[in-house]
Amino acid sequence: MSALLSTVSWFSLRRGIHSPAVLCRVAKNLGYTAVALTDRDNLYGLPCFLDACRDNDLRPIIGAEVTQGNVSVLLYARGDKGYANLCRVLTKRHCDERFSLVHVLREHAAGLVAVTAERSLLEEFNEYGEIWYRMIRPRRPPAWVRERAIPCLVVPVAVFISPYDYDTHCLLRAIDRGTTPSRLEPAETFPADARLRSWTEIRERFEVFDRAIEATQRLGESIHSRSDFSTPILPRYPTNEPALERLRRKAFVGARRRYGGLPERVAARLDYELDIIGRKGFAPYFLVVDDIVGRSPRTCGRGSGAASIVAYSLGITNVEPLRYNLMFERFINPGRIDPPVLDIVFALDERDEVIEYVVK
């Protein structure tokens, strides 16, 4: 097994050349079994990358190159926790005006593997998480790396496929910098030899650094990023009792209020809907929407959600589904994969207050 730990696609805007699909196809042909996409300060290419890995029978390693000025670090995500923290780091990178790479990495170190050649990061982050010195070229690491016994990884840049890609890359960089390709500084472009290489070729280039080669192979085999994005992540409703039990209790109380009692056909319909809602794991979603609707006395629930007697009983919708013979299966059914949508119209003069409440 071998892993290609750093590929850069055209989602590194005005830097990368190829799509994730092309990079994955070439990596497969070179004999790799796992690939990491490490675009600059983003995960924009993640959906395409996951599809390409699936099509080429490759194990995806989710990563990104996160920068602050001239400082950069490769971050790889282990499992769900690592992916969540990688997203948090990138969000703060784009949204926090006081963004500090060191502080953010300390705060969100869990599940992340950091690889960098920056001394400040290696020294300050070493106590908080897993960090490695990045060897890009077959040169001996600096003395301070050896003195502190910082482990090394062989992670050369992999951007180009053909000899002509470098010229295209320089043109993109010139557009980005507002200059001409001939006036670009070396630090503003990738090296001309930053092409995808087979693991055999990389081993030959770095053969004197056998420990780093072995460590790179072990790390590539050990990183298993989140790969299943088909299941929706629903918000958790703050309650001391199970969400479905709370929803059942509120629905039956609401039904008695709506109908002035609890007719047998109403109770049967409630049991039927709650059973499906529970099996699909959507109970917290109903509780959250119920809480939001409760912030505004003038709402109108519409769409397929009007077919739900649970929604009607909670006051989310105001159309009585039994009277109009509305089918709950149009809203939720056991065969439906995507989550339900409860469309709510709020009064214009109450909308801002509701949105502010939701954000908080």
Salt bridges, closest charged atoms under 4 A:
ASP41 OD2 - ARG93 NH2 3.23
ASP51 OD1 - ARG54 NH2 2.29
GLU65 OE1 - ARG40 NH1 3.75
ASP80 OD1 - ARG226 NE 3.92
GLU107 OE1 - LYS92 NZ 3.03
GLU107 OE2 - HIS108 NE2 3.79
GLU123 OE2 - ARG119 NE 2.80
GLU123 OE2 - ARG148 NH2 3.30
GLU124 OE1 - ARG106 NH2 3.49
GLU130 OE2 - ARG78 NH2 3.32
ASP165 OD2 - HIS18 NE2 2.63
ASP176 OD1 - ARG14 NE 2.62
ASP176 OD2 - ARG173 NH1 2.88
GLU188 OE2 - ARG177 NE 3.22
ASP193 OD2 - ARG137 NH1 3.26
ASP193 OD2 - ARG197 NH2 3.93
ASP193 OD2 - ARG205 NH2 3.94
GLU201 OE2 - ARG195 NH2 2.82
GLU201 OE2 - ARG197 NH1 2.76
GLU241 OE2 - ARG246 NH1 3.59
GLU241 OE2 - ARG249 NH2 2.50
ASP271 OD1 - ARG248 NH1 2.90
GLU273 OE2 - ARG269 NE 2.78
ASP275 OD2 - ARG279 NH2 3.07
ASP290 OD2 - LYS250 NZ 3.35
ASP338 OD1 - ARG336 NE 3.14
ASP349 OD1 - ARG298 NH2 2.62
GLU350 OE2 - ARG298 NE 3.30
GLU356 OE2 - LYS360 NZ 3.30
